[in-house]
Amino acid sequence: MIDERFDAIVVGAGMAGNAAALTLARKGLKVLQLERGEYSGSKNVQGAILYSDMLEKLVPDFREDAPLERHLVEQRFWMMDDNSHTGLHYRSDEFNEERPNRYTIIRAQFDKWFSKKVQEAGAVVLCETTVLELLQDAYGKVIGVRTDRKNGQVGADVVVLAEGVSGLLGTRAGLRKTPDKSNVALAVKEMHFLPQETLEARFNLRGDEGAVIEAVGTISQGMTGMGFIYTNKESISLGIGCLVADFEKTGQTPYGLLEKFKQHPSVAALIAGSEVKEYAAHLIPEGGFKAIPQLYGDGWVVVGDAAQLNNAVHREGSNLAMTSGRIAAEAIFQIKSRRDPMTKENLALYKKMLDESFVMKDLKKYRDMPDLLHIQAQNFFLTYPQLVSKAMTNFLRVDGTPKREKEKTTFRSFLAARSLTGLVGDAVRLARAWR
Ligand SMILES: Cc1cc2nc3c(=O)[nH]c(=O)nc-3n(C[C@H](O)[C@H](O)[C@H](O)COP(=O)(O)OP(=O)(O)OC[C@H]3O[C@@H](n4cnc5c(N)ncnc54)[C@H](O)[C@@H]3O)c2cc1C
């Protein structure tokens, strides 16, 4: 192990860790980045949609050499029952712009590329190195890390915890609590390979155009969760995730849900004949603003999923990870430039800067949404999708029934499932949480 002291140690080489290490190294700090995986990205799971704006702030010309799959021109939202889906579908040729706003990526390839940028900037990156614990002095200040390498203790002025959603190091050191099971989703994902022409024909795509589908409804069996289908060049990423607390309560399994999702008639046709090559499972922090732990302390900051910075309502995580990693690094650089110590008081600058960014503003805006979706899961993820589907069938089927009677039938079926006050209450609660 390197017998040196660093300005900063970054634990983890995912989106947040790479953003932090890149920013710190570019600013001339002596940086050590430690990653337990065989290479950056080898352990990481994402859908995956990449948001360009946040990456451009780190690597402005990323489009020149980053491994990108498709730029997104189409978004579909599906509300499903067992046999149908009701969709909202948006496609725009404006998304065929010179600098597209969203891409699909494959994390194993993307993170490798990102890590190369970190190394080129001058950071020392050590993979296959697990950080076992944070080293703290007698006053609790974090002064370095102990790794699984021989003589594996390394010192640093500050440790950036970018260790992902489980965040074991931080919780073991007592810096924050283990995330609550009702604040964390367990998602499973498969990669389905198809000939490129078949994939493009099924999703109505040309060239590098891509489409994504995000789905809620009976596929999650009344649990808080959603499914997704994202198009890559020659494969489809398909997955589903629900809150861990809900899996525990219902006894449902993620794999069982995934199988059902794939068998749904709207999905089966899209993946027919595909070859499944990869299967992965991973947690996602979904507690939102109220679940964010203490973000800084004496000698440490926490970024990305480890800090629960994930916007489940908009299905954004990697961009919050990159942004929090970059901002933490910028705060550290400012403190270092003033030759101030990395105390809790000084590192509060990271939180102040994060509060001013979209990360905290967005999470704060939806602060009540995770609780609402969890408490009202049966209504939002089961009852209403079923009712909407019934209403659509009734509306579309031409069978000689007068339209007024059809409307009455639909209205009555809503009232039978939920009283008028219940319906209005849910609508008001949803509107309030969305404000
Ligand atoms: C199924 C799924 C789909 C998703 N889809 C999207 C999407 O489409 N768009 C989006 O923006 N976000 C999406 N997300 C969320 C996104 O993946 C995360 O928000 C993002 O990866 C967080 O980055 P991170 O760097 O904080 O954590 P991670 O990417 O998890 O990286 C943490 C790293 O730390 C390493 N590590 C952990 N502990 C140690 C240790 N003790 N020592 C050394 N290394 C350690 C890990 O090996 C890992 O490389 C999705 C997540 C899942 C699970």
The ligand as an ORCA input file, in Angstrom:
! r2SCAN-3c Opt
* xyz 0 1
  C     -31.703     -0.462    -11.465
  C     -31.267      0.967    -11.334
  C     -31.568      1.866    -12.339
  C     -31.152      3.199    -12.242
  N     -31.403      4.031    -13.293
  C     -30.932      5.288    -13.256
  C     -31.036      6.113    -14.398
  O     -31.532      5.689    -15.436
  N     -30.542      7.375    -14.324
  C     -29.952      7.852    -13.196
  O     -29.501      8.999    -13.196
  N     -29.806      7.068    -12.104
  C     -30.272      5.809    -12.096
  N     -30.073      4.992    -11.030
  C     -29.397      5.543     -9.841
  C     -27.891      5.624    -10.064
  O     -27.406      4.378    -10.475
  C     -27.187      6.067     -8.782
  O     -27.809      7.225     -8.292
  C     -25.720      6.326     -9.000
  O     -25.068      5.194     -9.488
  C     -25.073      6.772     -7.681
  O     -23.689      6.936     -7.868
  P     -22.705      6.776     -6.644
  O     -21.351      7.069     -7.154
  O     -23.212      7.540     -5.482
  O     -22.818      5.244     -6.223
  P     -22.359      3.960     -7.049
  O     -22.467      4.187     -8.496
  O     -23.117      2.822     -6.441
  O     -20.815      3.805     -6.702
  C     -20.347      3.463     -5.423
  C     -18.973      2.833     -5.600
  O     -18.341      2.673     -4.343
  C     -17.683      1.411     -4.319
  N     -17.540      1.040     -2.908
  C     -18.535      0.834     -2.001
  N     -18.016      0.546     -0.790
  C     -16.666      0.574     -0.929
  C     -15.591      0.351     -0.034
  N     -15.806      0.060      1.254
  N     -14.327      0.444     -0.507
  C     -14.087      0.752     -1.820
  N     -15.091      0.966     -2.720
  C     -16.348      0.887     -2.281
  C     -18.625      0.514     -5.126
  O     -17.963     -0.638     -5.599
  C     -19.044      1.443     -6.241
  O     -18.175      1.400     -7.350
  C     -30.452      3.651    -11.095
  C     -30.151      2.744    -10.077
  C     -30.528      1.411    -10.188
  C     -30.156      0.436     -9.117
*
